[in-house]
Amino acid sequence: MKFKSVFDIIGPIMIGPSSSHTAGAARIGRVARTLFGRMPKTVQVSLYGSFAKTYKGHGTDVAIIGGILDFDTNDTRIPSSLQLAKELGIDIVFIEEEALSEHPNTAKIVLSDEQDKMELVGISIGGGKIEITELNGFQLKLSGIDPAILVVHNDRYGVIAHVTQVLTKYKINISHMEVSRKEKGKLALMIIEVDQAFEASVLQEVEQLEHVIQVVQMVE
């Protein structure tokens, strides 16, 4: 894997002890919180590989919950996140999985409340960097660093072109884009990472497009 700068190797400013096990874990948790859109009532975290073996000693557990509480990687409240979540009435379960995963630092997070349930799989790839590899059964690749738009839509001809036309209209440059679907002609998930932040009016215009069901904005 290539790194762009020394900061990609060192990782972000963070609460220690490990960029992979702490900063990366916090970012996975925070992406989950962003996509869920609110504080969950219940949290189930399944840990795989190295995460499962060392999560308590390396602070992976408090980092993930800190991220779910919307704490940044350098937030001094992260070590106390389990207690803070308990005080907020959040039920938390950690599961140490024995099954093999494609990456040693893998976490599956399930957030839920009375209204909804969301399942996300993320990996910590080193230096505080992460990839979200699955969202509610959709396969994807999301860094969680660049501004992004997630579009849930019906799998129909022309939807992708219409969404990119809106971004072109506002001179928004796409850095990464992919579309995932579970079944042909059913629901699809469009992931668009871009170079710059964008106004809410962009989301509103995308939401009004035919066959678009839901639009979520992610800003680091």
C-alpha positions as CSV (number, residue, x, y, z in Angstrom):
1,M,0.0,0.0,0.0
2,K,1.3,3.5,-0.9
3,F,1.2,6.4,1.5
4,K,0.9,10.0,0.4
5,S,2.9,11.5,3.3
6,V,4.5,10.8,6.6
7,F,1.2,11.7,8.3
8,D,-0.4,8.7,6.5
9,I,2.1,6.4,8.2
10,I,2.0,8.1,11.7
11,G,-1.7,8.5,11.6
12,P,-3.9,11.3,13.0
13,I,-3.6,13.0,16.4
14,M,-5.3,10.5,18.6
15,I,-5.8,8.9,22.0
16,G,-3.3,5.9,22.1
17,P,-2.0,3.4,22.1
18,S,-2.4,2.3,18.5
19,S,-3.4,4.0,15.2
20,S,-4.9,0.8,13.8
21,H,-6.6,-0.4,17.0
22,T,-7.6,3.0,18.4
23,A,-7.8,5.8,15.8
24,G,-9.0,3.5,13.1
25,A,-11.5,1.9,15.4
26,A,-12.8,5.3,16.5
27,R,-13.2,6.3,12.8
28,I,-15.2,3.2,12.0
29,G,-17.5,3.9,15.0
30,R,-17.9,7.5,13.9
31,V,-18.8,6.6,10.3
32,A,-21.4,4.2,11.7
33,R,-22.8,7.0,13.8
34,T,-22.9,9.4,10.9
35,L,-24.7,6.9,8.6
36,F,-27.2,6.0,11.4
37,G,-27.8,9.7,11.8
38,R,-28.5,9.8,15.6
39,M,-27.6,8.2,18.9
40,P,-28.5,4.5,18.9
41,K,-30.3,2.7,21.7
42,T,-28.4,-0.5,21.3
43,V,-24.9,-1.3,19.9
44,Q,-23.6,-4.7,19.0
45,V,-19.9,-4.9,18.0
46,S,-18.5,-8.1,16.5
47,L,-14.7,-8.1,16.5
48,Y,-12.5,-10.3,14.2
49,G,-8.9,-11.3,14.0
50,S,-6.5,-9.0,15.9
51,F,-9.3,-6.8,17.0
52,A,-10.9,-9.8,18.8
53,K,-7.7,-10.8,20.5
54,T,-6.4,-7.5,21.7
55,Y,-9.4,-5.1,21.8
56,K,-9.4,-4.5,25.6
57,G,-5.7,-3.9,26.0
58,H,-5.4,-1.7,22.9
59,G,-8.5,0.3,23.6
60,T,-10.4,-0.8,20.5
61,D,-13.6,-1.2,22.5
62,V,-13.6,2.4,24.0
63,A,-12.5,3.8,20.6
64,I,-15.4,2.3,18.7
65,I,-17.9,3.4,21.3
66,G,-16.3,6.8,21.4
67,G,-16.7,7.1,17.6
68,I,-20.4,6.1,18.0
69,L,-20.7,8.9,20.5
70,D,-19.4,11.2,17.8
71,F,-16.0,11.8,19.4
72,D,-13.0,12.6,17.2
73,T,-9.9,10.5,17.4
74,N,-8.1,13.0,19.7
75,D,-11.1,13.4,22.1
76,T,-10.0,13.0,25.7
77,R,-13.4,11.4,26.5
78,I,-12.6,8.3,24.5
79,P,-11.1,6.3,27.5
80,S,-14.4,6.9,29.4
81,S,-16.7,6.3,26.4
82,L,-18.1,3.0,27.8
83,Q,-19.2,4.6,31.0
84,L,-20.6,7.7,29.2
85,A,-22.6,5.4,26.9
86,K,-24.0,3.6,29.9
87,E,-25.0,6.9,31.4
88,L,-26.9,7.7,28.2
89,G,-28.8,4.4,28.5
90,I,-27.1,2.7,25.5
91,D,-27.0,-1.1,25.7
92,I,-23.6,-2.4,24.4
93,V,-22.5,-5.9,23.5
94,F,-19.1,-7.0,22.3
95,I,-18.7,-10.3,20.6
96,E,-15.3,-11.9,20.0
97,E,-15.7,-13.8,16.7
98,E,-13.6,-16.8,15.9
99,A,-14.4,-16.8,12.2
100,L,-11.6,-15.7,9.8
101,S,-12.0,-12.4,8.1
102,E,-10.3,-11.0,5.0
103,H,-8.5,-8.4,7.1
104,P,-7.2,-8.9,10.7
105,N,-8.6,-5.6,12.0
106,T,-12.3,-6.0,11.2
107,A,-15.4,-4.9,13.1
108,K,-19.0,-5.4,12.4
109,I,-21.2,-2.8,14.1
110,V,-25.0,-3.1,14.4
111,L,-26.8,0.1,15.6
112,S,-30.5,0.1,16.3
113,D,-33.3,2.0,18.0
114,E,-37.1,1.9,17.9
115,Q,-37.1,3.2,14.4
116,D,-34.4,1.5,12.5
117,K,-31.4,-0.9,12.4
118,M,-28.2,-0.6,10.5
119,E,-25.3,-3.0,10.0
120,L,-21.8,-1.9,8.9
121,V,-18.5,-3.7,8.4
122,G,-15.3,-1.7,8.6
123,I,-11.6,-2.5,8.6
124,S,-8.7,-0.5,10.0
125,I,-5.9,-0.6,7.4
126,G,-3.1,1.2,9.3
127,G,-2.1,4.8,10.1
128,G,-5.6,5.6,11.4
129,K,-7.1,4.9,7.9
130,I,-10.2,2.8,7.4
131,E,-12.4,1.3,4.8
132,I,-16.1,0.6,5.2
133,T,-16.6,-2.6,3.2
134,E,-20.3,-3.4,3.8
135,L,-23.4,-1.4,4.7
136,N,-26.7,-3.3,5.2
137,G,-25.6,-6.1,3.0
138,F,-24.3,-3.8,0.2
139,Q,-20.6,-4.3,-0.7
140,L,-18.7,-1.1,-1.0
141,K,-15.4,0.7,-0.4
142,L,-15.7,4.0,1.6
143,S,-12.7,5.7,3.2
144,G,-14.7,7.8,5.6
145,I,-12.1,10.7,5.1
146,D,-13.3,12.5,2.0
147,P,-16.7,14.2,1.8
148,A,-19.1,11.7,0.3
149,I,-22.7,11.2,-0.9
150,L,-24.5,7.9,-0.4
151,V,-27.5,7.4,-2.6
152,V,-30.0,4.6,-2.1
153,H,-31.9,4.2,-5.3
154,N,-33.9,1.8,-7.5
155,D,-31.7,0.0,-9.9
156,R,-32.9,1.7,-13.1
157,Y,-31.4,2.9,-16.3
158,G,-30.1,6.5,-16.1
159,V,-30.0,7.1,-12.4
160,I,-26.2,7.2,-12.2
161,A,-26.0,9.7,-15.1
162,H,-28.6,12.0,-13.5
163,V,-26.8,12.0,-10.2
164,T,-23.4,12.8,-11.8
165,Q,-25.1,15.6,-13.9
166,V,-26.1,17.3,-10.6
167,L,-22.5,17.2,-9.4
168,T,-21.3,18.5,-12.7
169,K,-23.7,21.4,-12.5
170,Y,-22.2,22.4,-9.1
171,K,-18.6,21.8,-10.4
172,I,-18.0,19.0,-7.8
173,N,-15.2,16.7,-8.7
174,I,-15.6,13.0,-8.0
175,S,-12.5,11.2,-6.5
176,H,-14.1,7.8,-6.1
177,M,-17.4,6.3,-7.2
178,E,-19.0,2.8,-7.2
179,V,-22.4,1.2,-7.2
180,S,-23.5,-1.9,-5.4
181,R,-26.7,-3.9,-5.7
182,K,-28.0,-7.1,-4.1
183,E,-30.1,-8.1,-7.0
184,K,-30.7,-6.8,-10.5
185,G,-33.5,-4.4,-10.8
186,K,-34.0,-4.0,-7.1
187,L,-32.3,-1.6,-4.6
188,A,-28.8,-0.2,-5.3
189,L,-26.4,1.9,-3.3
190,M,-24.3,4.6,-5.0
191,I,-21.1,5.7,-3.2
192,I,-19.6,9.0,-4.4
193,E,-16.5,10.5,-2.7
194,V,-15.7,14.0,-3.8
195,D,-12.8,16.5,-3.5
196,Q,-14.6,19.3,-1.7
197,A,-17.5,20.0,0.7
198,F,-20.8,20.8,-0.9
199,E,-24.0,22.7,0.0
200,A,-27.2,21.1,1.2
201,S,-28.9,22.3,-2.0
202,V,-26.9,19.6,-3.8
203,L,-28.4,16.9,-1.7
204,Q,-31.8,18.3,-2.1
205,E,-31.5,18.2,-5.8
206,V,-30.3,14.6,-5.8
207,E,-33.1,13.6,-3.5
208,Q,-35.7,14.9,-6.0
209,L,-34.4,12.8,-8.9
210,E,-36.6,9.9,-10.1
211,H,-35.9,6.5,-8.5
212,V,-33.8,8.1,-5.7
213,I,-35.0,6.8,-2.3
214,Q,-32.5,8.2,0.3
215,V,-29.5,10.5,0.2
216,V,-26.9,10.7,3.1
217,Q,-24.1,13.2,3.3
218,M,-20.8,12.4,5.0
219,V,-18.3,15.1,5.9
220,E,-15.1,14.4,7.9
